[in-house]
Amino acid sequence: MGKFIIKAIKTGYTFSLKAGNGEIIAMGGEVYNTLASAKNGIASVAKNAPVANLEDQTIEGFQSQSNPKFEIFKDKSGEFRFRLKAKNGEIIAASEGYVKKDSCKKGIASVRKNAVDAPVIEPEPEKK
């Protein structure tokens, strides 16, 4: 079973979704100012991932899909990546680079499966 990990950084909070094997399958789309807003971002991923359309931008003449959607694209180094966009078009999660498109698609399937009921692990409170 997957889990969301919230991490406190100097400028706020980030999160990642890890699969049952511990591999990171997606990172949050932004740095959040508060823990509550990071949790809202996670809730948005959990809500949108299972119902998101799939738009493969690596196919010539691809069909544009409505949000929420996963977009598959190639980065500058030629690797396949995906990003998950919410209904409002904001990027709420993104992947690492994959050499093969098939692996990228498996990453999307893993996010769809793991995000729904993944527990949220909050950062340890800072010791003073």
Buried (B, 14 or more C-beta within 10 A) or exposed (E): EBBBBBBBEEEBBBBBBBBEEEEEBBBBBBBBEEBEBBBEBBBBBBBBBEEBBBBBEEEEEEEEBEBBBBBBBBEEEEBBBBBBBBBEEBEBBBBBBBEEBEBBBEBBEBBBBBBEEBEBEBBEEEEE
